[in-house]
Amino acid sequence: MSDTAANAPAKSSWFKGLKAEWKKIVWPSRNTLAKESVAVVIITVILGLLIKLVDLGVEQILGLFL
């Protein structure tokens, strides 16, 4: 018996399980996806600016000591 023949039932049941799980997914609406994407971009920019400000502050403090 070849290795491929032995794995055929396992692959078939795996794909059936995958198909069943795929049907359970609840996809967001286009409007919800757009709002959440904008929120992620805004929060990312704000956090980036905060990190930059902290970095500049630490750089200035270290510049005083060095």
Secondary structure, 3 states (H helix, E strand, C coil): CCHHHHHHHHHHHHHHHHHHHHHHCCCCCHHHHHHHHHHHHHHHHHHHHHHHHHHHHHHHHHHHHC
